[in-house]
């Protein structure tokens, strides 16, 4: 089997099975583990996979700016947001960070909802301006334009003085073994702080974000209380259920 053919086979297996193990690929493709490691390194350098210890994961959807993401998979995101509404009750203190799925959720909140919303996302704060019974606390910081959220030491210091009943976390990449991850170190630190001050955590993730990994780990996936997703494979769902996460799909 030629190298190009073998690497295409690796990508096909990865797309079907979501992760690959070096030793397993070596047996399946009848080549040495060193050859597989070289293949995985080349594919990683091309941005086609994410190498991890003993194998590789899918890289998931590309990281693009907020305005571009607003035009991607909107119907799916709206359906996820509708499922999340069941977990939001009157008089809650909600912590909501950035993400287009989170914005869809906010746009569907009933006008009658009575709550306090803490957010570092200007789009979400503006979307709540017509909800007369929702108090909006806007977190300051430096605007990270790619994600349209405020980040930095000012954001973290303000969060030190707060507690939330439910943190609705924007999910970039999630893997049951590696955890929840994002491309930006500063955003990872702010999300980690948000998770630490919240009683429960809810994440909404389209299926292409499952079993993917980025550069900076926010927290283990078992920090989630609820994971709302779609078309999740039974074996993948079981991994999250075994971590004590309520999975809604």
C-alpha positions in Angstrom: 0.0 0.0 0.0 1.4 3.4 -1.0 1.9 6.1 1.7 -0.8 8.3 0.2 -3.3 5.5 0.0 -2.4 4.4 3.6 -2.9 8.0 4.9 -6.3 8.3 3.2 -7.3 5.0 4.8 -6.2 6.4 8.2 -8.4 9.5 7.6 -11.3 7.3 6.6 -11.0 5.1 9.8 -10.7 8.3 11.9 -13.8 9.8 10.4 -15.8 6.6 11.0 -14.4 5.7 14.4 -13.6 9.3 15.8 -10.2 8.2 17.1 -7.3 5.9 16.2 -4.7 4.0 18.2 -1.2 3.6 16.7 -0.8 -0.1 17.7 -4.2 -0.9 16.3 -3.5 0.9 13.0 -0.2 -0.9 12.7 -2.0 -4.3 12.8 -4.9 -3.3 10.5 -2.7 -1.7 7.8 0.2 -4.3 8.2 3.0 -1.8 8.7 5.2 -0.9 11.7 4.1 1.4 14.5 7.0 3.7 13.5 5.5 4.0 10.0 2.1 4.8 11.5 3.7 7.5 13.8 5.3 9.1 10.8 1.9 9.1 9.0 0.1 10.6 11.9 2.8 13.3 12.3 2.5 14.2 8.6 -1.3 14.3 8.8 -1.1 16.5 12.0 1.3 18.9 10.3 -1.2 19.2 7.4 -3.9 20.1 9.9 -6.0 17.1 9.1 -5.9 15.4 12.5 -4.8 16.1 16.1 -2.1 13.8 17.4 -2.4 12.6 21.0 -0.6 10.1 23.2 -0.8 6.7 21.5 -2.9 7.8 18.5 -4.9 10.7 17.0 -8.3 12.4 17.1 -10.4 14.2 14.6 -9.8 17.9 14.7 -13.5 18.7 14.3 -14.9 21.8 12.6 -12.4 24.6 11.8 -12.2 27.5 14.2 -13.6 30.6 12.5 -14.8 34.0 13.8 -18.1 34.5 15.5 -19.8 36.2 12.5 -19.0 33.3 10.2 -20.2 30.7 12.7 -23.6 32.6 12.9 -24.3 31.2 9.4 -23.3 27.6 10.0 -25.7 24.7 11.1 -28.3 27.1 12.4 -31.2 24.7 12.3 -29.3 22.1 14.3 -28.2 24.8 16.9 -31.8 26.0 17.3 -32.9 22.4 18.0 -30.2 22.0 20.6 -31.2 25.3 22.2 -34.8 24.3 22.4 -33.8 21.2 24.4 -31.7 23.3 26.8 -34.8 25.5 27.7 -36.0 22.6 29.9 -33.2 23.2 32.3 -33.8 27.0 32.8 -36.2 28.0 35.5 -37.4 31.3 37.1 -35.1 33.0 39.7 -32.0 31.3 38.5 -28.6 33.0 38.2 -27.4 32.0 34.8 -23.8 32.4 33.6 -23.7 32.3 29.8 -20.5 32.8 27.8 -19.9 33.1 24.1 -21.0 30.9 21.2 -23.5 31.0 18.4 -25.5 28.1 19.9 -25.7 30.0 23.2 -27.0 33.0 21.3 -29.7 30.9 19.8 -30.7 29.8 23.3 -30.9 33.3 24.6 -33.0 34.3 21.6 -35.5 31.6 22.5 -35.8 32.5 26.2 -39.4 33.3 27.1 -40.1 37.0 27.7 -41.8 36.0 30.9 -38.6 34.5 32.4 -37.4 36.0 35.7 -33.7 35.5 36.1 -30.2 37.1 36.4 -27.8 36.5 33.5 -24.1 37.1 33.8 -22.3 37.1 30.5 -19.0 38.2 28.9 -20.5 38.2 25.4 -21.8 41.6 24.1 -24.1 39.8 21.6 -25.9 38.0 24.4 -26.2 41.0 26.6 -27.8 42.9 23.7 -30.2 40.0 22.9 -31.5 40.2 26.4 -32.3 43.9 26.3 -36.0 43.4 25.7 -36.4 40.9 28.6 -37.7 43.2 31.3 -37.6 40.6 34.1 -34.0 39.5 33.4 -31.2 41.4 35.1 -28.1 41.4 32.9 -24.6 41.7 34.4 -22.0 42.4 31.7 -18.5 41.2 32.6 -15.7 43.5 31.5 -12.3 42.7 30.1 -10.5 42.8 26.7 -12.7 41.9 23.8 -11.5 38.8 22.0 -13.0 39.5 18.6 -12.7 36.0 17.2 -15.2 34.7 19.8 -16.8 38.0 20.7 -16.2 37.6 24.4 -14.5 39.7 27.1 -11.4 38.0 28.5 -8.6 38.8 30.9 -7.7 39.4 34.5 -10.5 41.8 35.0 -13.0 39.2 33.9 -11.6 36.6 36.3 -11.4 39.0 39.2 -15.1 39.9 38.8 -16.1 36.2 38.6 -14.3 35.7 42.0 -17.2 37.7 43.6 -20.0 35.7 42.0 -21.9 32.4 42.1 -24.1 30.9 39.4 -26.8 28.2 39.5 -26.2 27.1 35.9 -23.3 27.9 33.6 -24.2 27.5 29.9 -20.7 26.9 28.5 -20.0 27.4 24.8 -18.4 24.2 23.5 -15.6 24.3 20.9 -14.2 20.8 21.2 -15.0 18.0 23.6 -13.5 14.5 24.1 -14.6 12.2 27.0 -10.9 11.3 27.8 -9.1 14.6 27.2 -11.9 17.0 28.2 -13.3 20.3 26.9 -10.8 22.4 25.0 -10.4 25.7 23.1 -7.8 27.3 20.9 -7.1 30.3 23.2 -5.3 30.0 26.6 -7.0 33.1 27.9 -10.4 31.8 27.0 -9.6 28.5 28.6 -8.7 30.2 31.9 -11.9 32.3 31.9 -14.1 29.3 31.1 -12.4 27.3 33.9 -13.1 30.1 36.4 -16.8 30.2 35.2 -17.1 26.4 35.7 -15.6 26.7 39.2 -18.2 29.2 40.5 -21.3 27.3 39.1 -23.4 24.7 40.7 -24.3 23.0 37.4 -22.8 23.2 33.9 -24.7 22.7 30.6 -23.0 22.4 27.2 -24.5 22.2 23.8 -22.5 20.6 21.0 -23.2 19.7 17.4 -22.0 16.2 16.6 -19.0 17.4 14.7 -17.5 18.7 17.9 -17.7 15.4 19.7 -14.4 13.4 20.1 -12.3 16.4 19.0 -9.6 18.3 20.7 -8.0 21.8 20.6 -4.8 23.2 22.1 -5.9 24.3 25.6 -7.9 22.2 28.1 -10.7 24.0 30.0 -11.7 21.1 32.3 -12.5 17.4 32.2 -15.7 16.5 30.4 -17.1 15.1 33.6 -17.4 18.7 34.9 -20.5 18.9 32.7 -23.9 18.2 34.4 -25.7 18.2 31.0 -24.5 17.6 27.5 -27.0 18.4 24.8 -26.1 17.1 21.4 -27.4 15.2 18.3 -26.8 12.0 16.4 -24.4 10.7 19.0 -23.2 7.1 18.6 -24.3 4.7 21.3 -20.7 3.9 22.4 -19.8 7.6 22.6 -22.9 8.4 24.5 -22.1 5.6 27.0 -18.7 7.1 27.7 -20.3 10.4 28.8 -23.1 8.6 30.7 -20.5 6.7 32.6 -19.0 10.0 33.7 -22.2 10.9 35.4 -23.3 13.4 32.7 -26.9 13.6 31.7 -26.9 13.3 27.9 -29.8 14.7 25.8 -29.8 13.8 22.1 
